[in-house]
Amino acid sequence: MSDRELYCDTCEGVRPFEAPPCVDGHGVDCPELTCTGCGAAVLIATFAFHAPRLADRRRWAGSGSRRRAA
C-alpha cells in the first residue's frame, strides 16, 4: 500500500490516502485511493493528448463559415 496526502471532502481537510490492494494488477500505481480517516474513495484519472500542429490550426481556422458585419 502506498500513502499520499490529499484533500478529503468528507473529512474537510488534508488526510493520508492509500491505495487498497488492487485486483486489476496496478499495484502501487492504482488510480483508486481511499482516505485513511473516513474511507472515502477517490479515483485519480490521468490522460494524455497530442497538441494540434500549428499548420492544422491555420487550415481549420481558414475554412468554414465566416461572420459578416450587418
mmCIF file of the N, C-alpha and C atoms, coordinates in Angstrom:
data_MODEL
# 
_entry.id   MODEL 
# 
loop_
_atom_site.group_PDB 
_atom_site.id 
_atom_site.type_symbol 
_atom_site.label_atom_id 
_atom_site.label_alt_id 
_atom_site.label_comp_id 
_atom_site.label_asym_id 
_atom_site.label_entity_id 
_atom_site.label_seq_id 
_atom_site.pdbx_PDB_ins_code 
_atom_site.Cartn_x 
_atom_site.Cartn_y 
_atom_site.Cartn_z 
_atom_site.occupancy 
_atom_site.B_iso_or_equiv 
_atom_site.pdbx_formal_charge 
_atom_site.auth_seq_id 
_atom_site.auth_comp_id 
_atom_site.auth_asym_id 
_atom_site.auth_atom_id 
_atom_site.pdbx_PDB_model_num 
ATOM 1   N N  . MET A 1 1  ? 0.838   -1.185 0.000   1.00 0.00 ? 1  MET A N  1 
ATOM 2   C CA . MET A 1 1  ? 0.000   0.000  0.000   1.00 0.00 ? 1  MET A CA 1 
ATOM 3   C C  . MET A 1 1  ? 0.881   1.246  0.000   1.00 0.00 ? 1  MET A C  1 
ATOM 4   N N  . SER A 1 2  ? 0.501   2.233  -0.794  1.00 0.00 ? 2  SER A N  1 
ATOM 5   C CA . SER A 1 2  ? 1.252   3.485  -0.831  1.00 0.00 ? 2  SER A CA 1 
ATOM 6   C C  . SER A 1 2  ? 0.411   4.586  -0.196  1.00 0.00 ? 2  SER A C  1 
ATOM 7   N N  . ASP A 1 3  ? 1.069   5.550  0.417   1.00 0.00 ? 3  ASP A N  1 
ATOM 8   C CA . ASP A 1 3  ? 0.362   6.650  1.083   1.00 0.00 ? 3  ASP A CA 1 
ATOM 9   C C  . ASP A 1 3  ? 0.608   7.961  0.349   1.00 0.00 ? 3  ASP A C  1 
ATOM 10  N N  . ARG A 1 4  ? -0.446  8.759  0.245   1.00 0.00 ? 4  ARG A N  1 
ATOM 11  C CA . ARG A 1 4  ? -0.377  10.113 -0.315  1.00 0.00 ? 4  ARG A CA 1 
ATOM 12  C C  . ARG A 1 4  ? -1.261  11.003 0.535   1.00 0.00 ? 4  ARG A C  1 
ATOM 13  N N  . GLU A 1 5  ? -0.887  12.253 0.662   1.00 0.00 ? 5  GLU A N  1 
ATOM 14  C CA . GLU A 1 5  ? -1.731  13.206 1.376   1.00 0.00 ? 5  GLU A CA 1 
ATOM 15  C C  . GLU A 1 5  ? -2.512  14.024 0.361   1.00 0.00 ? 5  GLU A C  1 
ATOM 16  N N  . LEU A 1 6  ? -3.832  13.959 0.469   1.00 0.00 ? 6  LEU A N  1 
ATOM 17  C CA . LEU A 1 6  ? -4.735  14.682 -0.422  1.00 0.00 ? 6  LEU A CA 1 
ATOM 18  C C  . LEU A 1 6  ? -5.835  15.325 0.409   1.00 0.00 ? 6  LEU A C  1 
ATOM 19  N N  . TYR A 1 7  ? -6.566  16.262 -0.199  1.00 0.00 ? 7  TYR A N  1 
ATOM 20  C CA . TYR A 1 7  ? -7.692  16.887 0.477   1.00 0.00 ? 7  TYR A CA 1 
ATOM 21  C C  . TYR A 1 7  ? -8.884  15.941 0.415   1.00 0.00 ? 7  TYR A C  1 
ATOM 22  N N  . CYS A 1 8  ? -9.503  15.698 1.556   1.00 0.00 ? 8  CYS A N  1 
ATOM 23  C CA . CYS A 1 8  ? -10.686 14.841 1.639   1.00 0.00 ? 8  CYS A CA 1 
ATOM 24  C C  . CYS A 1 8  ? -11.916 15.724 1.837   1.00 0.00 ? 8  CYS A C  1 
ATOM 25  N N  . ASP A 1 9  ? -12.873 15.630 0.931   1.00 0.00 ? 9  ASP A N  1 
ATOM 26  C CA . ASP A 1 9  ? -14.099 16.420 1.041   1.00 0.00 ? 9  ASP A CA 1 
ATOM 27  C C  . ASP A 1 9  ? -14.929 16.008 2.256   1.00 0.00 ? 9  ASP A C  1 
ATOM 28  N N  . THR A 1 10 ? -14.934 14.741 2.592   1.00 0.00 ? 10 THR A N  1 
ATOM 29  C CA . THR A 1 10 ? -15.726 14.266 3.720   1.00 0.00 ? 10 THR A CA 1 
ATOM 30  C C  . THR A 1 10 ? -15.117 14.713 5.045   1.00 0.00 ? 10 THR A C  1 
ATOM 31  N N  . CYS A 1 11 ? -13.808 14.574 5.191   1.00 0.00 ? 11 CYS A N  1 
ATOM 32  C CA . CYS A 1 11 ? -13.118 14.994 6.422   1.00 0.00 ? 11 CYS A CA 1 
ATOM 33  C C  . CYS A 1 11 ? -12.894 16.507 6.467   1.00 0.00 ? 11 CYS A C  1 
ATOM 34  N N  . GLU A 1 12 ? -13.009 17.160 5.310   1.00 0.00 ? 12 GLU A N  1 
ATOM 35  C CA . GLU A 1 12 ? -12.794 18.605 5.172   1.00 0.00 ? 12 GLU A CA 1 
ATOM 36  C C  . GLU A 1 12 ? -11.394 19.010 5.609   1.00 0.00 ? 12 GLU A C  1 
ATOM 37  N N  . GLY A 1 13 ? -10.405 18.274 5.126   1.00 0.00 ? 13 GLY A N  1 
ATOM 38  C CA . GLY A 1 13 ? -9.022  18.579 5.430   1.00 0.00 ? 13 GLY A CA 1 
ATOM 39  C C  . GLY A 1 13 ? -8.079  17.654 4.684   1.00 0.00 ? 13 GLY A C  1 
ATOM 40  N N  . VAL A 1 14 ? -6.801  17.917 4.832   1.00 0.00 ? 14 VAL A N  1 
ATOM 41  C CA . VAL A 1 14 ? -5.782  17.081 4.198   1.00 0.00 ? 14 VAL A CA 1 
ATOM 42  C C  . VAL A 1 14 ? -5.586  15.837 5.049   1.00 0.00 ? 14 VAL A C  1 
ATOM 43  N N  . ARG A 1 15 ? -5.709  14.700 4.414   1.00 0.00 ? 15 ARG A N  1 
ATOM 44  C CA . ARG A 1 15 ? -5.599  13.414 5.105   1.00 0.00 ? 15 ARG A CA 1 
ATOM 45  C C  . ARG A 1 15 ? -4.732  12.475 4.266   1.00 0.00 ? 15 ARG A C  1 
ATOM 46  N N  . PRO A 1 16 ? -4.138  11.481 4.908   1.00 0.00 ? 16 PRO A N  1 
ATOM 47  C CA . PRO A 1 16 ? -3.418  10.475 4.124   1.00 0.00 ? 16 PRO A CA 1 
ATOM 48  C C  . PRO A 1 16 ? -4.396  9.561  3.385   1.00 0.00 ? 16 PRO A C  1 
ATOM 49  N N  . PHE A 1 17 ? -4.087  9.298  2.138   1.00 0.00 ? 17 PHE A N  1 
ATOM 50  C CA . PHE A 1 17 ? -4.859  8.362  1.322   1.00 0.00 ? 17 PHE A CA 1 
ATOM 51  C C  . PHE A 1 17 ? -3.948  7.203  0.982   1.00 0.00 ? 17 PHE A C  1 
ATOM 52  N N  . GLU A 1 18 ? -4.535  6.028  0.834   1.00 0.00 ? 18 GLU A N  1 
ATOM 53  C CA . GLU A 1 18 ? -3.743  4.862  0.484   1.00 0.00 ? 18 GLU A CA 1 
ATOM 54  C C  . GLU A 1 18 ? -4.412  4.097  -0.639  1.00 0.00 ? 18 GLU A C  1 
ATOM 55  N N  . ALA A 1 19 ? -3.586  3.415  -1.401  1.00 0.00 ? 19 ALA A N  1 
ATOM 56  C CA . ALA A 1 19 ? -4.089  2.571  -2.478  1.00 0.00 ? 19 ALA A CA 1 
ATOM 57  C C  . ALA A 1 19 ? -4.412  1.204  -1.883  1.00 0.00 ? 19 ALA A C  1 
ATOM 58  N N  . PRO A 1 20 ? -5.668  0.781  -1.959  1.00 0.00 ? 20 PRO A N  1 
ATOM 59  C CA . PRO A 1 20 ? -6.013  -0.539 -1.432  1.00 0.00 ? 20 PRO A CA 1 
ATOM 60  C C  . PRO A 1 20 ? -5.431  -1.631 -2.331  1.00 0.00 ? 20 PRO A C  1 
ATOM 61  N N  . PRO A 1 21 ? -5.450  -2.869 -1.883  1.00 0.00 ? 21 PRO A N  1 
ATOM 62  C CA . PRO A 1 21 ? -4.979  -3.955 -2.757  1.00 0.00 ? 21 PRO A CA 1 
ATOM 63  C C  . PRO A 1 21 ? -5.765  -3.926 -4.072  1.00 0.00 ? 21 PRO A C  1 
ATOM 64  N N  . CYS A 1 22 ? -5.040  -3.848 -5.178  1.00 0.00 ? 22 CYS A N  1 
ATOM 65  C CA . CYS A 1 22 ? -5.663  -3.657 -6.487  1.00 0.00 ? 22 CYS A CA 1 
ATOM 66  C C  . CYS A 1 22 ? -5.886  -5.005 -7.174  1.00 0.00 ? 22 CYS A C  1 
ATOM 67  N N  . VAL A 1 23 ? -7.137  -5.291 -7.501  1.00 0.00 ? 23 VAL A N  1 
ATOM 68  C CA . VAL A 1 23 ? -7.460  -6.547 -8.184  1.00 0.00 ? 23 VAL A CA 1 
ATOM 69  C C  . VAL A 1 23 ? -7.197  -6.442 -9.686  1.00 0.00 ? 23 VAL A C  1 
ATOM 70  N N  . ASP A 1 24 ? -6.948  -5.211 -10.197 1.00 0.00 ? 24 ASP A N  1 
ATOM 71  C CA . ASP A 1 24 ? -6.695  -5.016 -11.626 1.00 0.00 ? 24 ASP A CA 1 
ATOM 72  C C  . ASP A 1 24 ? -5.220  -5.131 -11.982 1.00 0.00 ? 24 ASP A C  1 
ATOM 73  N N  . GLY A 1 25 ? -4.369  -5.326 -10.988 1.00 0.00 ? 25 GLY A N  1 
ATOM 74  C CA . GLY A 1 25 ? -2.953  -5.515 -11.256 1.00 0.00 ? 25 GLY A CA 1 
ATOM 75  C C  . GLY A 1 25 ? -2.140  -4.233 -11.371 1.00 0.00 ? 25 GLY A C  1 
ATOM 76  N N  . HIS A 1 26 ? -2.678  -3.091 -10.924 1.00 0.00 ? 26 HIS A N  1 
ATOM 77  C CA . HIS A 1 26 ? -1.939  -1.826 -10.989 1.00 0.00 ? 26 HIS A CA 1 
ATOM 78  C C  . HIS A 1 26 ? -0.840  -1.727 -9.944  1.00 0.00 ? 26 HIS A C  1 
ATOM 79  N N  . GLY A 1 27 ? -0.974  -2.436 -8.858  1.00 0.00 ? 27 GLY A N  1 
ATOM 80  C CA . GLY A 1 27 ? -0.001  -2.360 -7.766  1.00 0.00 ? 27 GLY A CA 1 
ATOM 81  C C  . GLY A 1 27 ? -0.076  -1.008 -7.069  1.00 0.00 ? 27 GLY A C  1 
ATOM 82  N N  . VAL A 1 28 ? 1.098   -0.395 -6.797  1.00 0.00 ? 28 VAL A N  1 
ATOM 83  C CA . VAL A 1 28 ? 1.117   0.895  -6.100  1.00 0.00 ? 28 VAL A CA 1 
ATOM 84  C C  . VAL A 1 28 ? 0.664   2.037  -6.996  1.00 0.00 ? 28 VAL A C  1 
ATOM 85  N N  . ASP A 1 29 ? 0.570   1.806  -8.306  1.00 0.00 ? 29 ASP A N  1 
ATOM 86  C CA . ASP A 1 29 ? 0.112   2.835  -9.237  1.00 0.00 ? 29 ASP A CA 1 
ATOM 87  C C  . ASP A 1 29 ? -1.388  2.787  -9.477  1.00 0.00 ? 29 ASP A C  1 
ATOM 88  N N  . CYS A 1 30 ? -2.118  2.123  -8.619  1.00 0.00 ? 30 CYS A N  1 
ATOM 89  C CA . CYS A 1 30 ? -3.569  2.007  -8.759  1.00 0.00 ? 30 CYS A CA 1 
ATOM 90  C C  . CYS A 1 30 ? -4.211  3.394  -8.685  1.00 0.00 ? 30 CYS A C  1 
ATOM 91  N N  . PRO A 1 31 ? -5.115  3.737  -9.604  1.00 0.00 ? 31 PRO A N  1 
ATOM 92  C CA . PRO A 1 31 ? -5.754  5.056  -9.591  1.00 0.00 ? 31 PRO A CA 1 
ATOM 93  C C  . PRO A 1 31 ? -6.819  5.204  -8.506  1.00 0.00 ? 31 PRO A C  1 
ATOM 94  N N  . GLU A 1 32 ? -7.162  4.130  -7.822  1.00 0.00 ? 32 GLU A N  1 
ATOM 95  C CA . GLU A 1 32 ? -8.160  4.190  -6.762  1.00 0.00 ? 32 GLU A CA 1 
ATOM 96  C C  . GLU A 1 32 ? -7.463  4.403  -5.428  1.00 0.00 ? 32 GLU A C  1 
ATOM 97  N N  . LEU A 1 33 ? -7.878  5.427  -4.698  1.00 0.00 ? 33 LEU A N  1 
ATOM 98  C CA . LEU A 1 33 ? -7.308  5.721  -3.382  1.00 0.00 ? 33 LEU A CA 1 
ATOM 99  C C  . LEU A 1 33 ? -8.434  5.849  -2.373  1.00 0.00 ? 33 LEU A C  1 
ATOM 100 N N  . THR A 1 34 ? -8.145  5.503  -1.110  1.00 0.00 ? 34 THR A N  1 
ATOM 101 C CA . THR A 1 34 ? -9.131  5.650  -0.041  1.00 0.00 ? 34 THR A CA 1 
ATOM 102 C C  . THR A 1 34 ? -8.540  6.471  1.092   1.00 0.00 ? 34 THR A C  1 
ATOM 103 N N  . CYS A 1 35 ? -9.386  7.305  1.704   1.00 0.00 ? 35 CYS A N  1 
ATOM 104 C CA . CYS A 1 35 ? -8.984  8.126  2.837   1.00 0.00 ? 35 CYS A CA 1 
ATOM 105 C C  . CYS A 1 35 ? -8.809  7.220  4.048   1.00 0.00 ? 35 CYS A C  1 
ATOM 106 N N  . THR A 1 36 ? -7.697  7.384  4.744   1.00 0.00 ? 36 THR A N  1 
ATOM 107 C CA . THR A 1 36 ? -7.463  6.554  5.923   1.00 0.00 ? 36 THR A CA 1 
ATOM 108 C C  . THR A 1 36 ? -8.293  7.019  7.111   1.00 0.00 ? 36 THR A C  1 
ATOM 109 N N  . GLY A 1 37 ? -8.849  8.230  7.047   1.00 0.00 ? 37 GLY A N  1 
ATOM 110 C CA . GLY A 1 37 ? -9.664  8.749  8.139   1.00 0.00 ? 37 GLY A CA 1 
ATOM 111 C C  . GLY A 1 37 ? -11.109 8.275  8.085   1.00 0.00 ? 37 GLY A C  1 
ATOM 112 N N  . CYS A 1 38 ? -11.741 8.417  6.905   1.00 0.00 ? 38 CYS A N  1 
ATOM 113 C CA . CYS A 1 38 ? -13.169 8.114  6.807   1.00 0.00 ? 38 CYS A CA 1 
ATOM 114 C C  . CYS A 1 38 ? -13.493 7.008  5.811   1.00 0.00 ? 38 CYS A C  1 
ATOM 115 N N  . GLY A 1 39 ? -12.529 6.644  4.968   1.00 0.00 ? 39 GLY A N  1 
ATOM 116 C CA . GLY A 1 39 ? -12.768 5.580  3.995   1.00 0.00 ? 39 GLY A CA 1 
ATOM 117 C C  . GLY A 1 39 ? -13.334 6.058  2.670   1.00 0.00 ? 39 GLY A C  1 
ATOM 118 N N  . ALA A 1 40 ? -13.453 7.387  2.476   1.00 0.00 ? 40 ALA A N  1 
ATOM 119 C CA . ALA A 1 40 ? -13.954 7.914  1.211   1.00 0.00 ? 40 ALA A CA 1 
ATOM 120 C C  . ALA A 1 40 ? -12.998 7.528  0.088   1.00 0.00 ? 40 ALA A C  1 
ATOM 121 N N  . ALA A 1 41 ? -13.557 7.204  -1.062  1.00 0.00 ? 41 ALA A N  1 
ATOM 122 C CA . ALA A 1 41 ? -12.743 6.775  -2.195  1.00 0.00 ? 41 ALA A CA 1 
ATOM 123 C C  . ALA A 1 41 ? -12.642 7.877  -3.237  1.00 0.00 ? 41 ALA A C  1 
ATOM 124 N N  . VAL A 1 42 ? -11.484 7.964  -3.877  1.00 0.00 ? 42 VAL A N  1 
ATOM 125 C CA . VAL A 1 42 ? -11.279 8.884  -4.996  1.00 0.00 ? 42 VAL A CA 1 
ATOM 126 C C  . VAL A 1 42 ? -10.620 8.103  -6.120  1.00 0.00 ? 42 VAL A C  1 
ATOM 127 N N  . LEU A 1 43 ? -10.809 8.595  -7.318  1.00 0.00 ? 43 LEU A N  1 
ATOM 128 C CA . LEU A 1 43 ? -10.199 7.988  -8.491  1.00 0.00 ? 43 LEU A CA 1 
ATOM 129 C C  . LEU A 1 43 ? -9.322  9.035  -9.147  1.00 0.00 ? 43 LEU A C  1 
ATOM 130 N N  . ILE A 1 44 ? -8.060  8.748  -9.281  1.00 0.00 ? 44 ILE A N  1 
ATOM 131 C CA . ILE A 1 44 ? -7.104  9.647  -9.920  1.00 0.00 ? 44 ILE A CA 1 
ATOM 132 C C  . ILE A 1 44 ? -7.059  9.273  -11.399 1.00 0.00 ? 44 ILE A C  1 
ATOM 133 N N  . ALA A 1 45 ? -7.643  10.124 -12.234 1.00 0.00 ? 45 ALA A N  1 
ATOM 134 C CA . ALA A 1 45 ? -7.685  9.854  -13.672 1.00 0.00 ? 45 ALA A CA 1 
ATOM 135 C C  . ALA A 1 45 ? -6.649  10.704 -14.386 1.00 0.00 ? 45 ALA A C  1 
ATOM 136 N N  . THR A 1 46 ? -5.800  10.062 -15.141 1.00 0.00 ? 46 THR A N  1 
ATOM 137 C CA . THR A 1 46 ? -4.816  10.772 -15.945 1.00 0.00 ? 46 THR A CA 1 
ATOM 138 C C  . THR A 1 46 ? -5.020  10.392 -17.397 1.00 0.00 ? 46 THR A C  1 
ATOM 139 N N  . PHE A 1 47 ? -4.741  11.340 -18.274 1.00 0.00 ? 47 PHE A N  1 
ATOM 140 C CA . PHE A 1 47 ? -4.826  11.057 -19.699 1.00 0.00 ? 47 PHE A CA 1 
ATOM 141 C C  . PHE A 1 47 ? -3.828  11.929 -20.431 1.00 0.00 ? 47 PHE A C  1 
ATOM 142 N N  . ALA A 1 48 ? -3.484  11.517 -21.603 1.00 0.00 ? 48 ALA A N  1 
ATOM 143 C CA . ALA A 1 48 ? -2.539  12.264 -22.434 1.00 0.00 ? 48 ALA A CA 1 
ATOM 144 C C  . ALA A 1 48 ? -3.212  12.585 -23.760 1.00 0.00 ? 48 ALA A C  1 
ATOM 145 N N  . PHE A 1 49 ? -2.911  13.738 -24.282 1.00 0.00 ? 49 PHE A N  1 
ATOM 146 C CA . PHE A 1 49 ? -3.443  14.108 -25.589 1.00 0.00 ? 49 PHE A CA 1 
ATOM 147 C C  . PHE A 1 49 ? -2.351  14.839 -26.357 1.00 0.00 ? 49 PHE A C  1 
ATOM 148 N N  . HIS A 1 50 ? -2.465  14.796 -27.660 1.00 0.00 ? 50 HIS A N  1 
ATOM 149 C CA . HIS A 1 50 ? -1.487  15.443 -28.526 1.00 0.00 ? 50 HIS A CA 1 
ATOM 150 C C  . HIS A 1 50 ? -1.973  16.838 -28.866 1.00 0.00 ? 50 HIS A C  1 
ATOM 151 N N  . ALA A 1 51 ? -1.092  17.798 -28.728 1.00 0.00 ? 51 ALA A N  1 
ATOM 152 C CA . ALA A 1 51 ? -1.430  19.172 -29.093 1.00 0.00 ? 51 ALA A CA 1 
ATOM 153 C C  . ALA A 1 51 ? -1.517  19.266 -30.618 1.00 0.00 ? 51 ALA A C  1 
ATOM 154 N N  . PRO A 1 52 ? -2.478  20.028 -31.133 1.00 0.00 ? 52 PRO A N  1 
ATOM 155 C CA . PRO A 1 52 ? -2.584  20.159 -32.588 1.00 0.00 ? 52 PRO A CA 1 
ATOM 156 C C  . PRO A 1 52 ? -1.394  20.918 -33.151 1.00 0.00 ? 52 PRO A C  1 
ATOM 157 N N  . ARG A 1 53 ? -1.018  20.572 -34.353 1.00 0.00 ? 53 ARG A N  1 
ATOM 158 C CA . ARG A 1 53 ? 0.079   21.268 -35.007 1.00 0.00 ? 53 ARG A CA 1 
ATOM 159 C C  . ARG A 1 53 ? -0.408  22.621 -35.489 1.00 0.00 ? 53 ARG A C  1 
ATOM 160 N N  . LEU A 1 54 ? 0.475   23.601 -35.553 1.00 0.00 ? 54 LEU A N  1 
ATOM 161 C CA . LEU A 1 54 ? 0.123   24.945 -35.970 1.00 0.00 ? 54 LEU A CA 1 
ATOM 162 C C  . LEU A 1 54 ? -0.436  24.948 -37.386 1.00 0.00 ? 54 LEU A C  1 
ATOM 163 N N  . ALA A 1 55 ? 0.109   24.136 -38.270 1.00 0.00 ? 55 ALA A N  1 
ATOM 164 C CA . ALA A 1 55 ? -0.386  24.078 -39.647 1.00 0.00 ? 55 ALA A CA 1 
ATOM 165 C C  . ALA A 1 55 ? -1.839  23.611 -39.675 1.00 0.00 ? 55 ALA A C  1 
ATOM 166 N N  . ASP A 1 56 ? -2.201  22.666 -38.820 1.00 0.00 ? 56 ASP A N  1 
ATOM 167 C CA . ASP A 1 56 ? -3.577  22.190 -38.754 1.00 0.00 ? 56 ASP A CA 1 
ATOM 168 C C  . ASP A 1 56 ? -4.508  23.280 -38.258 1.00 0.00 ? 56 ASP A C  1 
ATOM 169 N N  . ARG A 1 57 ? -4.055  24.083 -37.310 1.00 0.00 ? 57 ARG A N  1 
ATOM 170 C CA . ARG A 1 57 ? -4.892  25.155 -36.771 1.00 0.00 ? 57 ARG A CA 1 
ATOM 171 C C  . ARG A 1 57 ? -5.166  26.205 -37.834 1.00 0.00 ? 57 ARG A C  1 
ATOM 172 N N  . ARG A 1 58 ? -4.175  26.556 -38.623 1.00 0.00 ? 58 ARG A N  1 
ATOM 173 C CA . ARG A 1 58 ? -4.367  27.572 -39.666 1.00 0.00 ? 58 ARG A CA 1 
ATOM 174 C C  . ARG A 1 58 ? -5.348  27.085 -40.720 1.00 0.00 ? 58 ARG A C  1 
ATOM 175 N N  . ARG A 1 59 ? -5.235  25.835 -41.118 1.00 0.00 ? 59 ARG A N  1 
ATOM 176 C CA . ARG A 1 59 ? -6.134  25.285 -42.124 1.00 0.00 ? 59 ARG A CA 1 
ATOM 177 C C  . ARG A 1 59 ? -7.560  25.247 -41.582 1.00 0.00 ? 59 ARG A C  1 
ATOM 178 N N  . TRP A 1 60 ? -7.729  24.857 -40.314 1.00 0.00 ? 60 TRP A N  1 
ATOM 179 C CA . TRP A 1 60 ? -9.057  24.775 -39.722 1.00 0.00 ? 60 TRP A CA 1 
ATOM 180 C C  . TRP A 1 60 ? -9.666  26.159 -39.555 1.00 0.00 ? 60 TRP A C  1 
ATOM 181 N N  . ALA A 1 61 ? -8.871  27.145 -39.122 1.00 0.00 ? 61 ALA A N  1 
ATOM 182 C CA . ALA A 1 61 ? -9.382  28.495 -38.899 1.00 0.00 ? 61 ALA A CA 1 
ATOM 183 C C  . ALA A 1 61 ? -9.771  29.165 -40.207 1.00 0.00 ? 61 ALA A C  1 
ATOM 184 N N  . GLY A 1 62 ? -9.130  28.812 -41.301 1.00 0.00 ? 62 GLY A N  1 
ATOM 185 C CA . GLY A 1 62 ? -9.433  29.428 -42.586 1.00 0.00 ? 62 GLY A CA 1 
ATOM 186 C C  . GLY A 1 62 ? -10.648 28.850 -43.273 1.00 0.00 ? 62 GLY A C  1 
ATOM 187 N N  . SER A 1 63 ? -11.088 27.684 -42.862 1.00 0.00 ? 63 SER A N  1 
ATOM 188 C CA . SER A 1 63 ? -12.234 27.062 -43.506 1.00 0.00 ? 63 SER A CA 1 
ATOM 189 C C  . SER A 1 63 ? -13.491 27.323 -42.692 1.00 0.00 ? 63 SER A C  1 
ATOM 190 N N  . GLY A 1 64 ? -14.617 26.984 -43.280 1.00 0.00 ? 64 GLY A N  1 
ATOM 191 C CA . GLY A 1 64 ? -15.882 27.139 -42.567 1.00 0.00 ? 64 GLY A CA 1 
ATOM 192 C C  . GLY A 1 64 ? -16.515 28.482 -42.811 1.00 0.00 ? 64 GLY A C  1 
ATOM 193 N N  . SER A 1 65 ? -17.565 28.738 -42.092 1.00 0.00 ? 65 SER A N  1 
ATOM 194 C CA . SER A 1 65 ? -18.293 29.990 -42.296 1.00 0.00 ? 65 SER A CA 1 
ATOM 195 C C  . SER A 1 65 ? -17.612 31.135 -41.556 1.00 0.00 ? 65 SER A C  1 
ATOM 196 N N  . ARG A 1 66 ? -17.723 32.285 -42.152 1.00 0.00 ? 66 ARG A N  1 
ATOM 197 C CA . ARG A 1 66 ? -17.173 33.479 -41.518 1.00 0.00 ? 66 ARG A CA 1 
ATOM 198 C C  . ARG A 1 66 ? -18.317 34.438 -41.225 1.00 0.00 ? 66 ARG A C  1 
ATOM 199 N N  . ARG A 1 67 ? -18.165 35.174 -40.148 1.00 0.00 ? 67 ARG A N  1 
ATOM 200 C CA . ARG A 1 67 ? -19.197 36.134 -39.783 1.00 0.00 ? 67 ARG A CA 1 
ATOM 201 C C  . ARG A 1 67 ? -19.091 37.359 -40.681 1.00 0.00 ? 67 ARG A C  1 
ATOM 202 N N  . ARG A 1 68 ? -20.213 37.880 -41.002 1.00 0.00 ? 68 ARG A N  1 
ATOM 203 C CA . ARG A 1 68 ? -20.250 39.100 -41.801 1.00 0.00 ? 68 ARG A CA 1 
ATOM 204 C C  . ARG A 1 68 ? -20.894 40.208 -40.994 1.00 0.00 ? 68 ARG A C  1 
ATOM 205 N N  . ALA A 1 69 ? -20.423 41.400 -41.195 1.00 0.00 ? 69 ALA A N  1 
ATOM 206 C CA . ALA A 1 69 ? -20.988 42.553 -40.489 1.00 0.00 ? 69 ALA A CA 1 
ATOM 207 C C  . ALA A 1 69 ? -22.379 42.862 -41.050 1.00 0.00 ? 69 ALA A C  1 
ATOM 208 N N  . ALA A 1 70 ? -23.282 43.239 -40.185 1.00 0.00 ? 70 ALA A N  1 
ATOM 209 C CA . ALA A 1 70 ? -24.656 43.535 -40.607 1.00 0.00 ? 70 ALA A CA 1 
ATOM 210 C C  . ALA A 1 70 ? -24.791 44.965 -41.080 1.00 0.00 ? 70 ALA A C  1 
# 
